[in-house]
Amino acid sequence: MTNTTHFGYQTVDEQDKVHKVAEVFHSVAAKYDVMNDLMSGGLHRLWKAFTIAQAGIRPGFKVLDIAGGTGDLAKAFARKAGPSGEVWLTDINESMLRVGRDRLLNNGLGTPTLLCDAEKLPFQDNYFDRVSVAFGLRNMTHKDAALAEMRRVLKPGGKLLVLEFSKVTPVLQKPYDVYSFSVLPWLGQRIAGDADSYRYLAESIRMHPDQETLKTMMQDAGFGRVDYFNLTAGVAALHTGIKF
């Protein structure tokens, strides 16, 4: 028997989800940053800046950015870690990783990049001071396995940062739904020539665990001092946890 999972609101075989998510990001990679600015009104840059501040990267730190896409976090981390540090940009999608690699090189950063699956990280135990994943966890089939891998590669005392779309406050739910299911696909079609991928985006956000559920999942994965910060009334949330 095959195992099933969700791809947006659809129920699909787990292997089919992997391919479908890959198709989404192959399609949107070239316009990913432009669409992020349009969709969020530039707020994603503030959310990422808050995440970078909370990471507290110091010179010499080893940092792993998972599902790092076009490299916004990795670029900032590499500058803070300095030449004595080690920052890895990883993604499961080759198109996204290529965009991120080229951007880092254009900024004079020889940051190592690696195509890999967050559920099977090719790094040794207790290696990194910080692990981050921004807007990638909700696309992972086995989130519990991915969180366990993130904990495995962190050093004791190391910190995980998960930035992700989350559950908005009730007063915003109706206008947020209208925006998500009407405006986003329209923007996707006009800018990226792909309405379906942005319809999936809206659906995947609704299927992602809410703030308290994700906090519990991180605790179940063995993280301590788990907390979260609601950003823009819960449109996004940053979860943090420490490996003890």
C-alpha positions in Angstrom: 0.0 0.0 0.0 1.2 3.5 -0.8 1.2 6.3 1.8 -0.7 9.5 1.1 -0.3 13.1 2.1 -1.6 16.5 1.1 -0.5 18.7 -1.8 -2.5 21.8 -1.0 -6.1 20.6 -0.7 -5.4 17.4 -2.8 -4.7 14.0 -1.3 -1.8 12.5 -3.3 0.8 9.7 -2.9 3.9 10.8 -1.0 6.1 10.3 -4.0 3.7 12.3 -6.2 3.9 15.2 -3.7 7.7 15.3 -4.1 7.4 15.7 -7.8 4.5 18.2 -7.7 6.3 20.5 -5.2 9.4 20.3 -7.4 7.3 21.4 -10.4 6.0 24.4 -8.5 9.4 25.7 -7.7 10.9 24.9 -11.1 8.1 27.0 -12.5 8.5 30.0 -10.1 12.2 30.1 -9.5 13.0 32.9 -12.1 10.3 35.2 -10.7 10.4 34.1 -7.0 11.9 37.2 -5.5 9.7 39.6 -7.6 6.6 37.7 -6.5 7.7 37.6 -2.9 7.9 41.4 -2.9 4.5 41.8 -4.6 2.7 39.2 -2.5 3.9 40.5 0.8 4.3 44.2 0.0 7.9 43.8 0.9 7.1 42.5 4.4 9.0 39.2 3.8 12.2 41.3 4.0 11.2 42.5 7.5 10.3 39.0 8.6 13.7 37.7 7.3 15.5 40.6 9.0 13.9 39.7 12.3 14.9 36.1 11.8 18.5 37.1 11.1 18.5 39.2 14.3 17.1 36.4 16.3 19.8 34.0 14.9 22.6 35.9 16.6 25.2 34.7 14.2 28.8 35.4 15.4 32.1 35.2 13.5 33.2 31.6 13.2 29.7 30.1 13.4 28.7 27.1 11.3 25.3 27.7 9.9 22.9 25.5 7.7 20.2 27.2 5.7 17.7 24.6 4.6 15.3 25.1 1.7 17.3 28.4 1.3 16.1 29.1 -2.2 17.4 32.3 -3.5 19.8 32.8 -0.6 18.4 35.8 1.4 19.2 34.3 4.8 22.4 32.6 3.7 23.8 35.8 2.3 23.2 37.6 5.6 24.5 34.7 7.7 27.7 34.4 5.6 28.5 38.1 6.1 28.0 37.8 9.9 29.9 34.5 10.2 32.8 36.0 8.3 35.8 34.2 6.7 36.3 32.0 9.8 32.7 30.8 9.6 30.9 28.2 7.4 27.5 28.8 5.9 25.8 26.2 3.7 22.9 27.0 1.4 20.8 23.9 0.7 17.6 23.2 -1.2 15.9 20.2 -2.7 15.0 22.1 -5.8 17.8 22.6 -8.4 16.2 25.6 -10.1 15.9 27.5 -6.8 19.4 26.5 -5.6 20.9 27.7 -8.9 19.4 31.1 -8.5 20.6 31.3 -4.9 24.1 30.2 -5.8 24.4 32.7 -8.6 23.1 35.5 -6.3 25.7 34.6 -3.6 28.5 34.6 -6.2 27.4 37.9 -7.5 27.7 39.3 -4.0 31.3 38.0 -3.7 30.3 35.1 -1.4 31.7 31.7 -2.1 29.2 30.0 0.1 28.9 26.3 -0.4 25.6 25.2 -1.9 24.2 21.7 -1.9 21.2 19.9 -3.4 19.7 17.8 -0.6 16.6 16.6 1.1 15.9 18.1 4.5 14.6 14.7 5.7 18.0 13.1 5.0 20.7 15.7 5.7 24.2 14.7 4.5 25.9 16.3 7.5 27.5 14.8 10.6 25.9 14.9 14.1 26.4 18.0 16.3 28.1 20.1 13.6 26.2 23.4 13.2 25.7 26.3 15.6 22.5 27.4 13.8 20.0 25.8 11.5 17.4 27.8 9.7 14.5 27.0 7.3 12.4 29.9 5.9 9.1 29.2 4.0 10.2 25.6 3.4 8.9 23.4 6.2 5.3 23.4 5.0 6.4 21.8 1.7 8.1 18.9 3.4 6.2 15.6 3.4 7.5 14.3 6.8 7.9 17.4 8.9 8.7 15.3 12.0 11.5 13.6 10.2 12.9 16.9 9.0 12.8 18.5 12.4 14.6 15.4 13.9 17.3 15.8 11.2 17.7 19.5 12.0 18.2 18.6 15.7 20.7 15.9 14.9 23.0 18.2 13.0 22.9 21.0 15.6 25.5 21.2 18.3 24.2 21.0 21.9 23.2 24.5 22.7 22.6 25.2 19.0 19.5 27.0 17.8 16.8 26.2 15.2 14.9 29.0 13.5 11.7 28.2 11.5 10.2 31.1 9.6 6.9 30.1 8.0 3.5 31.3 7.0 1.1 30.7 9.9 -2.5 31.3 11.1 -3.7 34.9 11.1 -5.8 36.5 13.8 -9.6 35.8 13.3 -10.4 39.4 12.4 -8.2 39.1 9.4 -9.2 35.7 8.2 -11.9 36.7 5.7 -9.9 39.4 3.9 -6.8 37.2 4.0 -8.8 34.4 2.3 -10.0 36.7 -0.4 -6.5 37.9 -1.0 -5.0 34.4 -0.9 -7.4 32.7 -3.3 -8.3 35.6 -5.7 -5.4 38.0 -5.8 -2.4 35.6 -5.4 -3.4 33.4 -8.4 -4.0 36.5 -10.5 -0.6 37.9 -9.6 1.0 34.6 -10.3 -0.5 34.5 -13.7 0.3 38.0 -14.6 3.9 38.0 -13.3 5.1 34.4 -13.4 2.7 33.0 -16.0 1.5 30.4 -13.4 -1.7 30.8 -11.4 -1.7 27.2 -10.2 1.5 27.4 -8.3 0.3 30.3 -6.3 -3.1 28.7 -5.7 -1.1 25.8 -4.2 0.8 28.3 -2.1 -2.5 29.6 -0.6 -3.7 26.0 0.0 -0.4 24.8 1.5 -0.5 27.7 4.0 -3.9 26.5 5.2 -2.7 22.9 5.6 0.4 23.9 7.6 0.3 23.4 11.4 -0.7 26.5 13.3 1.6 28.2 15.8 0.9 26.0 18.8 0.9 22.8 16.8 4.3 23.5 15.3 5.6 24.4 18.8 4.5 21.0 20.0 6.1 19.3 17.0 9.4 21.0 17.8 9.2 19.9 21.4 8.3 16.4 20.4 11.4 16.4 18.1 13.5 17.1 21.2 14.0 20.9 21.2 13.8 22.9 24.4 12.9 26.5 25.1 10.6 26.5 22.1 8.9 29.8 21.5 7.4 31.7 18.6 6.9 35.2 17.5 3.8 36.2 15.5 4.7 38.5 12.6 2.1 40.8 10.9 -0.8 39.4 12.9 0.2 35.8 12.3 0.6 36.0 8.5 4.0 34.6 9.3 5.6 33.2 12.5 9.1 32.6 13.6 9.6 29.5 15.8 12.9 29.0 17.7 14.2 26.1 19.7 17.4 25.0 21.4 19.1 21.6 21.3 20.0 20.5 24.8 
